[in-house]
Amino acid sequence: QLKGVIVRHPQKDDIGLPVQEQLIVELYSK
Protein backbone atom coordinates (compact mmCIF):
# COMPACT_ATOMS: atom_id res chain seq x y z
CA GLN A 1 0.00 0.00 0.00
CA LEU A 2 2.82 2.40 0.84
CA LYS A 3 4.35 1.74 -2.58
CA GLY A 4 1.09 2.88 -4.16
CA VAL A 5 1.40 6.19 -2.33
CA ILE A 6 4.96 6.63 -3.60
CA VAL A 7 3.79 6.01 -7.18
CA ARG A 8 0.92 8.45 -6.78
CA HIS A 9 3.04 11.32 -5.47
CA PRO A 10 5.10 11.98 -8.66
CA GLN A 11 2.05 13.89 -9.96
CA LYS A 12 3.14 16.76 -7.68
CA ASP A 13 6.75 17.26 -8.76
CA ASP A 14 7.32 20.30 -6.52
CA ILE A 15 6.45 18.56 -3.22
CA GLY A 16 6.27 15.04 -4.65
CA LEU A 17 10.04 14.49 -4.70
CA PRO A 18 10.81 15.23 -1.01
CA VAL A 19 7.73 13.34 0.20
CA GLN A 20 8.56 10.43 -2.10
CA GLU A 21 12.13 10.26 -0.75
CA GLN A 22 10.90 10.30 2.86
CA LEU A 23 8.43 7.48 2.17
CA ILE A 24 11.15 5.39 0.51
CA VAL A 25 13.47 5.98 3.48
CA GLU A 26 10.70 4.90 5.86
CA LEU A 27 10.11 1.73 3.84
CA TYR A 28 13.79 0.79 3.86
CA SER A 29 14.15 1.74 7.55
CA LYS A 30 11.62 -0.88 8.64
Secondary structure by P-SEA (a helix, b strand, c coil): caaaaaaaacccccaaaaaaaaaaaaaaac
